[in-house]
Amino acid sequence: MNSKRNETTGSHRPASARNYAVAALGSLAGLADALYLTVEHLTGNSVRCTVTSGCSEVLGSAYASIGGVPVAGLGALAYFIVFSLATLAAFGHGWTKRLLAAVVAMMLATTLWLLFVQAFILHAFCQYCLLSAAVTLALSSIVAIEWYGRRSNFGRPPSRPKGQRAIVTPKEAGNQY
């Protein structure tokens, strides 16, 4: 396992596990949204918007499907993968963290493209698509905090082995090299 363990309790970093658990729960919200849109698309039902007025334009556009597959269905698959990987990461399976970061990065890129399409090509917004975008942005933030926080340790000095002093004299440095 690549995750850091707490010397006193032997458990994984609680903040990290909590962040991944939040990501798993957030991905369930995205999964529910994407499944709803997928079912409505496949059954031919129109989606009713209550907050925005562009759902029909967005979900009925050529950008709503790729080769006959609803984009929302691909989103549902992505959210399920994120849920699975985030759950495993929350339980300390370090190998999932890189894969989770890669999947979320692809989701973010896709989200940015679809937001561009809504704003500048279709000139219409779908509230369900905006919800999905918000979930993806939240997931991206959580993964970025974990990814960069783990790497930089948020500005804290690197830990030293027990007994090693912070200041090394030139003579001691010469002996080490």
C-alpha positions in Angstrom: 0.0 0.0 0.0 1.2 3.5 -0.8 -0.9 5.3 1.7 0.7 6.7 4.8 -0.1 5.0 8.1 -0.6 6.7 11.5 2.1 5.4 13.9 -0.2 5.5 16.9 -3.3 3.8 15.5 -1.9 2.0 12.5 -4.7 3.3 10.4 -4.6 5.2 7.1 -4.6 9.0 7.1 -8.1 9.8 8.2 -8.4 13.0 6.1 -7.4 11.1 3.0 -9.9 8.3 3.6 -12.6 10.9 4.4 -11.8 12.8 1.1 -12.1 9.6 -0.9 -15.3 8.6 0.9 -16.8 12.1 0.0 -15.7 11.5 -3.6 -17.4 8.1 -3.6 -20.6 9.7 -2.3 -20.5 12.6 -4.7 -20.0 10.2 -7.6 -23.3 8.5 -6.6 -25.1 11.9 -7.1 -23.5 12.1 -10.6 -24.4 8.5 -11.3 -28.1 9.1 -10.4 -28.2 12.2 -12.6 -26.6 10.4 -15.5 -28.7 7.3 -15.2 -31.9 9.4 -15.2 -30.8 11.2 -18.4 -29.8 7.9 -20.0 -33.1 6.2 -19.2 -35.1 9.2 -20.5 -33.0 9.3 -23.6 -33.4 5.6 -24.4 -37.1 5.6 -23.7 -37.6 8.7 -25.9 -39.1 10.8 -23.1 -38.3 14.5 -23.0 -36.7 15.8 -19.8 -38.5 18.7 -18.1 -36.3 21.5 -16.9 -37.4 23.6 -14.0 -34.3 25.8 -13.4 -33.1 26.4 -17.0 -35.0 26.3 -20.3 -32.6 24.6 -22.6 -32.8 20.9 -21.7 -34.7 20.0 -24.8 -32.2 21.8 -27.1 -29.2 20.3 -25.3 -30.5 16.7 -24.9 -32.0 16.7 -28.4 -28.8 17.9 -30.1 -26.3 15.9 -32.1 -23.9 16.3 -29.2 -26.1 14.2 -26.9 -25.0 10.9 -28.5 -21.9 9.4 -29.8 -22.5 6.7 -32.3 -26.0 6.2 -31.0 -24.8 5.9 -27.4 -26.1 8.6 -25.1 -23.4 10.8 -23.6 -25.2 10.5 -20.3 -24.7 6.7 -20.5 -21.0 7.2 -20.8 -21.2 9.6 -17.9 -23.0 6.9 -15.8 -20.2 4.5 -16.6 -17.6 7.0 -15.6 -19.3 7.9 -12.4 -19.6 4.2 -11.5 -15.9 3.7 -12.1 -15.1 6.8 -9.9 -17.4 5.4 -7.2 -15.6 2.0 -7.3 -12.1 3.5 -7.3 -12.8 6.2 -4.7 -14.3 3.5 -2.4 -11.2 1.3 -2.8 -8.9 4.4 -2.2 -10.9 5.2 1.0 -10.1 1.8 2.3 -6.4 2.2 1.6 -5.8 0.6 -1.8 -3.1 3.0 -3.0 -3.0 1.5 -6.5 -6.4 3.0 -7.3 -5.4 6.6 -6.7 -3.6 7.1 -10.0 -6.3 5.5 -12.0 -8.9 7.6 -10.2 -7.0 10.7 -11.0 -6.8 9.7 -14.7 -10.5 9.0 -15.0 -11.5 12.2 -13.2 -9.1 14.2 -15.4 -10.8 12.7 -18.5 -14.2 13.5 -17.0 -13.1 17.1 -16.4 -11.9 17.5 -19.9 -15.2 16.1 -21.3 -17.2 18.4 -19.0 -15.3 21.5 -20.1 -15.9 20.5 -23.7 -19.6 20.0 -23.1 -19.9 23.3 -21.2 -18.3 25.0 -24.2 -20.8 23.3 -26.5 -23.7 24.4 -24.4 -22.5 28.0 -24.1 -21.1 28.8 -27.5 -22.6 26.3 -30.0 -26.0 25.5 -28.7 -26.6 28.7 -26.7 -28.7 26.6 -24.2 -28.0 25.0 -20.9 -29.5 21.8 -19.4 -29.8 21.9 -15.6 -29.0 18.2 -15.3 -25.9 18.7 -17.4 -24.9 21.6 -15.1 -25.4 19.4 -12.1 -23.1 16.8 -13.6 -20.6 19.5 -14.4 -20.7 20.6 -10.7 -20.2 17.1 -9.5 -17.3 16.6 -11.8 -15.7 19.8 -10.7 -16.1 18.8 -7.1 -14.6 15.4 -7.8 -11.7 17.1 -9.6 -11.1 19.3 -6.6 -11.0 16.4 -4.2 -8.7 14.4 -6.4 -6.4 17.4 -6.9 -6.2 18.1 -3.2 -5.3 14.5 -2.5 -2.9 14.2 -5.5 -1.0 17.5 -4.8 -1.4 17.3 -1.1 0.2 13.9 -1.0 3.1 15.0 -3.2 3.8 18.4 -1.6 2.6 17.6 1.9 1.1 21.2 1.9 4.4 23.0 2.6 5.4 20.9 5.6 9.1 19.9 5.7 9.7 16.3 4.8 9.9 14.0 7.8 13.4 12.8 8.9 14.3 9.4 10.2 14.3 9.2 14.0 17.5 10.6 15.5 18.5 12.6 12.4 19.2 16.3 13.1 17.7 19.1 11.0 21.1 20.8 10.6 24.0 18.9 9.2 27.5 20.3 9.6 29.8 20.4 6.5 32.0 17.8 8.1 29.0 15.4 8.5 27.8 16.1 5.0 31.3 15.3 3.7 31.2 11.9 5.5 27.8 11.0 3.9 28.9 11.6 0.3 
